[in-house]
Amino acid sequence: MPDVSDTRPDPLTDDVGALLRKLNARAGWTQEAVDLLDELLALLKRKKYYRFHGHPSRYHLQRIGESYVFDVPMTQRGHLERFRGKTVRVVCVSSGRFDRSLMAGKVG
């Protein structure tokens, strides 16, 4: 789990970022927002993003569509261990009462 000080804002400059920008600009959960989320999930799956569950206080993401970029240290344990030494984007793709469904994948 990344420390808040180790994360940086997601530049949202690629195809995933374009969908995240649209999703974050939504006014509510309309059918258009649901379609954008489905499109985002399909794109993340095609890009081989890893899906896992985590608590918002550990991964610092609350709402669907929020994301950040994180340089994973070589000492990383847990869900992000597979990305040691790489830069990843972590995205919130579903929210529940106590945890969030997150996806992480290499960027850059």
C-alpha positions as CSV (number, residue, x, y, z in Angstrom):
1,M,0.0,0.0,0.0
2,P,1.5,3.3,-1.1
3,D,2.1,6.2,1.3
4,V,0.2,9.3,0.2
5,S,3.5,11.2,-0.1
6,D,4.7,8.6,-2.6
7,T,1.8,9.0,-5.1
8,R,1.5,11.7,-7.7
9,P,-1.4,12.9,-9.8
10,D,-2.3,10.9,-12.9
11,P,-1.5,13.0,-15.9
12,L,-4.5,11.4,-17.8
13,T,-2.7,11.8,-21.2
14,D,-3.3,8.3,-22.7
15,D,-6.4,6.4,-23.8
16,V,-7.2,5.3,-20.3
17,G,-6.7,8.8,-19.0
18,A,-9.2,10.1,-21.6
19,L,-11.9,7.8,-20.3
20,L,-11.0,8.7,-16.7
21,R,-11.4,12.4,-17.5
22,K,-14.8,11.8,-19.0
23,L,-15.9,9.6,-16.1
24,N,-14.7,12.2,-13.5
25,A,-16.6,15.0,-15.3
26,R,-19.9,13.2,-14.9
27,A,-22.7,14.9,-12.9
28,G,-24.2,11.6,-11.6
29,W,-24.6,8.0,-12.4
30,T,-26.4,8.3,-15.7
31,Q,-26.5,5.6,-18.4
32,E,-23.7,7.4,-20.1
33,A,-21.5,7.1,-17.0
34,V,-22.3,3.4,-16.7
35,D,-21.3,3.0,-20.4
36,L,-18.1,4.9,-19.8
37,L,-17.3,2.6,-16.8
38,D,-17.9,-0.5,-18.9
39,E,-15.6,0.9,-21.7
40,L,-12.9,1.7,-19.1
41,L,-13.1,-1.8,-17.6
42,A,-12.8,-3.4,-21.0
43,L,-9.8,-1.2,-21.9
44,L,-8.1,-2.0,-18.6
45,K,-8.7,-5.7,-19.1
46,R,-7.2,-5.5,-22.6
47,K,-4.1,-3.7,-21.2
48,K,-3.7,-6.5,-18.6
49,Y,-4.4,-4.4,-15.5
50,Y,-4.4,-6.4,-12.3
51,R,-7.7,-6.2,-10.3
52,F,-7.7,-6.4,-6.5
53,H,-9.7,-5.2,-3.5
54,G,-8.4,-2.7,-0.9
55,H,-9.5,-0.3,1.8
56,P,-9.7,3.4,0.9
57,S,-7.5,4.4,3.8
58,R,-4.7,2.2,2.5
59,Y,-4.9,3.0,-1.2
60,H,-6.2,6.6,-0.9
61,L,-8.9,6.3,-3.5
62,Q,-12.6,6.9,-2.7
63,R,-14.7,7.4,-5.8
64,I,-15.0,5.4,-9.0
65,G,-12.7,7.0,-11.6
66,E,-10.1,8.4,-9.2
67,S,-6.5,7.4,-10.0
68,Y,-2.9,8.2,-9.2
69,V,0.5,7.2,-10.4
70,F,2.9,5.4,-8.1
71,D,6.6,4.3,-8.3
72,V,6.5,0.9,-6.7
73,P,9.6,0.4,-4.4
74,M,11.6,-2.8,-4.6
75,T,10.5,-3.6,-1.1
76,Q,6.8,-3.5,-1.9
77,R,4.6,-6.3,-0.4
78,G,1.0,-7.2,-1.0
79,H,-1.1,-6.6,-4.1
80,L,1.4,-4.3,-5.8
81,E,4.4,-6.6,-5.1
82,R,4.2,-7.8,-8.7
83,F,5.0,-4.3,-9.9
84,R,8.3,-3.8,-7.9
85,G,10.6,-1.3,-9.6
86,K,7.9,-0.1,-12.0
87,T,5.6,2.9,-12.3
88,V,1.9,2.0,-12.1
89,R,-1.4,3.7,-12.4
90,V,-3.9,2.7,-9.7
91,V,-7.6,3.2,-10.6
92,C,-10.7,2.8,-8.5
93,V,-13.3,0.9,-10.5
94,S,-15.9,0.0,-8.0
95,S,-16.8,1.1,-4.5
96,G,-18.5,-0.8,-1.6
97,R,-19.3,0.0,2.0
98,F,-15.9,-1.0,3.4
99,D,-13.6,-1.5,0.5
100,R,-12.9,-0.6,-3.1
101,S,-12.2,-2.6,-6.2
102,L,-9.0,-1.3,-7.7
103,M,-7.0,-2.0,-10.9
104,A,-3.3,-1.4,-11.3
105,G,-1.1,-1.5,-14.4
106,K,2.3,-0.4,-15.7
107,V,2.5,3.1,-17.3
108,G,5.3,4.8,-19.2
